[in-house]
Amino acid sequence: MSQYMRILAVESSGLVGSCGVYERRGRETISLGEVTFHGYLHTRILAPSVDTLLRGLRLSFKDLDAVAVSRGPGFFTSTRIGLSFTQALAWSLNLPLLAVDTLRSLVALELSELEGKVLVLYDARKRQLYSSAFVMEDENLKPIWELRLVNFSDLRDLKETLGDFNLLIYPGNLREEELIKIYNDLSPLSVIELEPSAKGVADAVFTYDELPLFNPISVKGIYLRPSDAELAKGKEVT
């Protein structure tokens, strides 16, 4: 996909959030500027961060061609904040809303370095993982499957299904012993641990055969389930 496009991308699915402005030039996504924010501050920081970012680049909303966002999997509150902000922005400015899933955004970050099959894992809590598998064909990313929940007990079956592959993983709150089990059971060719980012969201937009356009009103998030500790305390996922 070679079309030129300037995108405001937002990633808020995890504890570390980010926003950035990116230009698509040919097959390359160029970063014009990025802002990262940490902790449970998405509600207060996202909108001011976007404003600061655009002011620093001497751009306005009218200079954007589209808005992109990660729709999850992610923490309930933080993912919803990013979605609500970008939905309102796209709707009010009459801009396209491009929504990608977090696992695809992770693999998009490493696209230029990958060959063959790629397995992407994301901590889904409760001894489960979100998984997506892809294969690189003629410099294009082709899905084998996407957003499939797998149990820890199924990891060796994944290995038998895929054969040799590279592993990308967002560890999230996985414990060290859980990571060791994952790596031992899968025996991947290589392992890269990644944090979701706005750059990944912008890159992921262009890995689809067609742009992932969504109606700003109807796009829905993919949320992690509350942990047992959170359920016991009556708290929502943040």
N, C-alpha and C positions, 0 to 999 in steps of 0.2 A: 504494500500500500504506500503510495508515494505522495499523497496530497499534503499540502502545507496546512498546518493548523496550530494555533496558539491556544493552549489549554491551561486552565487553573485546575490543579489536582489536589484532592484532600484525602488524607489517610488518617482515620481516627479509630480504627478497630481495636487498638491495643492501648497499653499504658503510655507508650510513646507515640505522639501524633505529629503530623507534619502537613504542610501545605507548600505548594510551589507553582511557579509558572514555567511552562515548557513549550518549546516550539518543535514541531515535527518537520524535519527537512529531509526529504527522501526517505531513507530507511533509518534515520537517526533521530533520536529525541534529545534536544539540547536544553539544558537547564539554564533559565535566566535568573532564577533566584529561589531560595527555599528557606522556610522557617520551621524549626522543630520545637515541640513543647512536650513536657514530661508530666507524669503523674495524673491525678484526677482533676485536671484543670481545663479540660476540653471546653466545658460550657463557657468559662470566662475568657479563654484565650483564643479560641479558633477565629472568631470574627475580627477581633483586633489584630491578630496575626496576619490575616489576609489583607486587611487595610494597610498595615505597615509594609507588607511585602509589595503591594502594588504601588504605594507611594515611593518606596525606595527604588523601584524600577521605572518610575515616572510613567506608569500605565494607569489606565482606568478600566472599569468593567466593560466599556464599549470597545476596548482593544482586544477582548477575548473572543475566540471563536466557539468555545465549548467549555463545559464544566465536567470534571471527572471525579469519581469518588469510589472508594472501596465499600461494598455493601456487606462485607463480612466473608467468612465467619469472624466474629469478634465479640468483645464484651458488649452487653446490651446497651448500657447508657452511652458509652463513648461512640459506638457504631451509630446509634440512633442520632446523636448530635451531629455527626458528620453528614449523615443522610439528610436530616431535616434542613441543615444549613444549605447544602448544595441543591436540594429540591427547591427551596424558596428562592435561591439565587437564580437558578436556571429558569424557573417559572416567571419571576419578575422581570428578567432581562430578555426573555424569549430566546434563550440559548439552548442548544442540545445538551442533554444530561447523559453522560456516558458512565455506566456503572459496571465495575469489574469485581470479581471475587478475589479475596485476599491471597489464595493459593496461586492463582494465575499471576498476580502482581509480584509474588516472590520469585517465580521462575523467570518472569520478564526482566528482573534486575540482572540476572546472570545469563541472559539469552546469548550474547555474543561469545560466551565462553563454553557453551554446552554442545555436546555431541551425543548422538544416540538417544537412549531412553533416560527419562528423568522422572523420579518419584518425589512429590512434594508432600510433606506432612505438617500438620498444624495441631497443636494440643487442643483436643475437644473436651477434656476433663473426663473424670470417671472411667479411667483406664481405656479411653477411646481416642482415636485420632481421625481428623479429617484428612483424606488423601485425594490427590489428583496425580495422574500419570500422563506423560506426554512423550512424544518422540520427535526429534528434529529431522525434517525431511526437506532437502533443498533450501536450507536456511529458513524454513517455516516451522512453526510450532503446531503440531497436530495432536489433539487430545486422544488418549487411549480410554480414559474415563476421568470424570471430574466430580469433586465434592462427594466422595463416597466415605461413609463412616466405617472404620475398621477397629476391631478390638486388638488389644495387645497380643492375644492368643492367636491372631490371624497373620501375624507378621511374616512367619515363615512361608505361609501360603502366598503372600505377595511376592516373596523372593522367587518362588517356583513359577509364578505367573509371568513375571517380568524378565527373569534371567538377570543379565548384567545391566546395571543402571547406576546413574549418579543420584545422590540424595540431597535434596534441599529441605531444611526443616526450620520452623519457627518453634523453639523450645517452650516458649510461654512459661508456665509454672511447672513443667515437668521436673521431677526430682532426678538427681544424678543417676540413681540406680535404674530409673526408667529409661533414661537416655542410653545407658550402657546396654540394656536389654534390646532396645531398638537397633542399635548399631551392630550388636552381635548377631541378632536374628536375621537382619537384612543383608549384612556383609556387602555394602555398596562399594562401587569403584572409588567413589569420593564422597565426602560429606561437607556441606556448607551450611552453617547456621546463620540465619538471616532475620532481620527485623523488618516488618512491613514499613514502607515509606511512600511518600507522595510520588517520588520518581518512579517507583515500581508501578503505581497506579497509572501514571501517564504512559509508561512503556507498554503496559498490558493492554491498553486500549487498541494498540495496533497489532496485537497478536491474533485477533479474531479475523475470520474471513470477511466479516462485515462489522462495521462499527457497532459496539454494544449500546445502541440508543434505547433510552427508556423514557416513558412518559413521566415527568417529574412527580405527578400525583400518585402514580401506581407502583413505583419501584419500592421493593421491600427488602429489609435487611435479613441477614443470616446471623443468628445470635447463638453464643455459647450458652449451654445450660448452667444454672447455678450449681456450685459445688455443694457437697453434703454439709460443709461447715456453714455456708451461706444460707442454705435452706433451714438449718437448725436455728440460725439467728434471725430468720425472717428477712434477710437482705436480698435486694436485687443484684444482678451482675452489673458491675460498673466497668 
